[in-house]
Amino acid sequence: MCKVLVVDDERIIREGIAKVIPWEELGYTLVGTAANGVEAYKIIKKNSIDIIITDIKMPGMGGLELIAKVKE
């Protein structure tokens, strides 16, 4: 199963995506959620994540910066 991480600074959006999508039925595992790129990067370092669903503008570290850091 592909492992997914949802990253968004807006709690209602982050939790909505996490709860509404039937991850297991679709063959995915939701590893967790993060409120910004800094939190997300910590999770990514500890887990092998296949898919990151991220917002672009967030406090701390935005989505584009997170993508660049993960690519390193």
Buried (B, 14 or more C-beta within 10 A) or exposed (E): EEBBBBBBBEEEEBEEBBEEBEBEEEEBEBBBBBBBBBBBBEBBEEEEBEEBBBBEEBEBBBBEBBEEBBEE
